[in-house]
Amino acid sequence: MSKAEGPLNKSATQSAGKPSKQAAGKYSRLFFWVVVLAAVTILIVRNIGVFSNILKVAIGFGAVVLVHEFGHFLIAKLSGIKVEAFSIFMPPTLLGMRKTKRGLRFRFLPKSPDKETGRPSEDDGTEYCIGLIPFGGFVKMLGQDDIGLVKANDDPRSFANKPVGVRMSVITAGVVFNAISAIVVFMIVFLAGIKLPPPVVGGVMPDSPAERAGLKPGDEIIEIAGKSKNLDFSNILMAAALSDVNEAVPLRVRHEDGSIEDYAIAAKQMPGIPLKDFGILQTVSLTIAKVSDPNKLRAKTGLLPGDHIKAVNGKDVRSYWELEEIVINCLAPEIVLLAERNNKMVESKISLEVPSIYKEIESEADLNHIYSMIPRLRIKNVLSRPLSIQERIISLLGKNDIKESAADANATLASDDIILAIGDVENPTYKELRDVIEDFWDKKLQEKNKDAKLPVKVLRKNADGVEEALTLQVVPRWSKQLNKPLLGITIPVLDFEHPVVAKTIDAENRPAKLKIPRGARITTVDGAAVSNFYDVIREIQKHPGERITIDWRLDEETAGDAALNAGAGEDSITVKSTFAELVPFGDMRRIYKATGPVNAIEMGCRKTVMFITQTYLTLKRLAGGLVSPKNLMGPIGIMALSYQVVTGQPLIYYIYLLGLISAVIAVFNFLPLPPLDGGLIVLLLIEKIKGSALSERTQGIIAYTGWVFIGALFLYVTFNDIVRVFTE
């Protein structure tokens, strides 16, 4: 009796202990999730503004994915295919819901939906899921998984057992739904109305097709290749990018005086622009844009966001190009802006500077000058040395002093340094500066001396404000972005504060070269004393058409003069002024609104077709090596861009962006690469031609190869996205 009771009592003890362990585990998990929920709630409450913006981005991006996957889901259901799972975002599963014989079943995080069998029963319905990774989504059909592999199955509801035409309809539905949703989104946008940059010329790039054709700021493009309806500035960009090699695109232009003129302009590859371009710059308004630090803007310029410029140097202006025309021809140390702020007029004085170049130079004839005289070069900004990965990690941990010291250690040159010599060239022009750097770099490569230093002599003010000459040893660095060696500075400006001539040049159709030696200081112009190049220009312009004398002095023993015929030709003085401080003018925008639903459909279709075409073109040029992969943007980049739009623009602009994203996703998913929808279509076409499907093994190899490529591309664009987010 006792032997029989032993096992019985032991089993009873185990049975009694098991519920307590299960209860303890259940309560511990409950406690863990309560703590997590409390922490998340506190975090959200303390950052409610940021969270609400993140939520908008997540909802918008999720909606685009939902539309795509819903296309697959709906057509599969209508075709009698069993859909096992429908997920927004990618696994692991955050939340899943399935209708079963026993009612609704929920699961939280990656846990089996059916503990008893480990898998759903035959009659269980579709499981609707939300994934933890907010990129993409999927539809899991019976007999087919999302990697593209089709598995044999006797169930008539299996994807593999449906005709090829039905399967093609299911696969293409996602892309079609994305295209349709893009049209619908743009319809909503244009019914509500949105302000976009108009097709107005804000400026033309030097040496561009637009400049050679004679387009001027203020010209409005009213027709492009026969199309004239609802044109905005993006239509100009697309017309150039989509044109064939050397194709002259017909443009109809309305000038500011109301006259209309026809042009035929062939786009070309412009420096720094990934696609072909006409060289037409977008115009801006006279209203100061929003900035992150208004106080800093006010301290530097006296302006605030929302200020509207009314006059420049006492002259009324109605457009930005009128303001720009006054600024570039001012050639004075500063300019006075009159702005309207809260129905009051405020005045601000802004410093000006004179750039050393405006375009890529091929010879000295391209350099800016004053009657053949070129002032010395002044350094405006010094570039920091790119930090190593280790230094970036340290700086991200909050030790900013390491980042700064790393940059300072290499930045031997300083802002406002005047370049007196580089290498063996004294008082170099910009072309001579570039030539010396490139020759030094070539020699450095030949000698394999990566730490070779280039001597640079500069004039710098000391702590007491006294100018003194210093000779620095600078290590040029290679710029991958510009594909050339740099001295560690931005393009220098001209030193207009000292009337010192770096060099005089002789060029065709220009004033005769003045006989003034390098480094000579101008002392008088027609007897009037001068202390800077602003004075020199002003005194010359007082004597139009006259022959005057310029006196110069090189040192205490060497002096002389040069005769000059003061003319009024455009080539006599080619230097131009610009703002020394950034003045952030806002974009000029025009309301684009449909007259009704039919017009909204028309506008939505045109915009969708434009973005789809643009995406295909970009991918084509990427495959041909004409566009760098670094220009691609992945999910993180799209999220970051979406967040910027949500935080800085009205909601209508984010909706507009979602339409663009939906159009891009439609294109990307239809690429002929398994496991994308386009790749699966290719496999179905092979099956149709062959008469039977490829073997599961062959399909698996193709699918996994495609996944490796897609995964590598995803990692690449994600890395570039992260770099852009943390460095721009």
Secondary structure as UniProt FT lines:
FT   HELIX           2..46
FT   HELIX           48..78
FT   TURN            79..80
FT   STRAND          83..100
FT   TURN            101..102
FT   STRAND          103..108
FT   TURN            115..117
FT   TURN            122..123
FT   STRAND          127..141
FT   TURN            142..143
FT   TURN            146..147
FT   TURN            156..157
FT   HELIX           159..161
FT   HELIX           164..192
FT   STRAND          194..196
FT   STRAND          200..204
FT   TURN            206..207
FT   HELIX           209..213
FT   TURN            217..218
FT   STRAND          220..224
FT   TURN            225..226
FT   TURN            229..230
FT   HELIX           233..242
FT   TURN            245..246
FT   STRAND          248..254
FT   TURN            256..257
FT   STRAND          260..266
FT   STRAND          268..269
FT   TURN            271..272
FT   STRAND          276..277
FT   STRAND          280..282
FT   STRAND          284..288
FT   HELIX           294..301
FT   TURN            305..306
FT   STRAND          308..312
FT   TURN            313..314
FT   STRAND          315..316
FT   HELIX           320..328
FT   TURN            329..330
FT   STRAND          334..341
FT   TURN            342..343
FT   STRAND          344..353
FT   HELIX           364..366
FT   TURN            371..372
FT   STRAND          373..375
FT   STRAND          377..378
FT   HELIX           389..396
FT   TURN            397..398
FT   HELIX           400..410
FT   TURN            415..416
FT   STRAND          418..422
FT   TURN            423..424
FT   STRAND          425..426
FT   HELIX           430..447
FT   TURN            450..451
FT   STRAND          454..461
FT   TURN            463..464
FT   STRAND          467..474
FT   STRAND          477..479
FT   TURN            480..483
FT   STRAND          484..486
FT   STRAND          493..494
FT   STRAND          500..504
FT   TURN            508..509
FT   TURN            518..519
FT   STRAND          520..525
FT   TURN            526..527
FT   STRAND          528..529
FT   HELIX           533..541
FT   TURN            544..545
FT   STRAND          547..553
FT   STRAND          559..565
FT   TURN            570..572
FT   STRAND          578..579
FT   STRAND          585..587
FT   STRAND          590..592
FT   HELIX           597..623
FT   TURN            624..625
FT   HELIX           629..631
FT   HELIX           635..648
FT   HELIX           651..669
FT   TURN            674..675
FT   HELIX           677..690
FT   HELIX           696..727
//
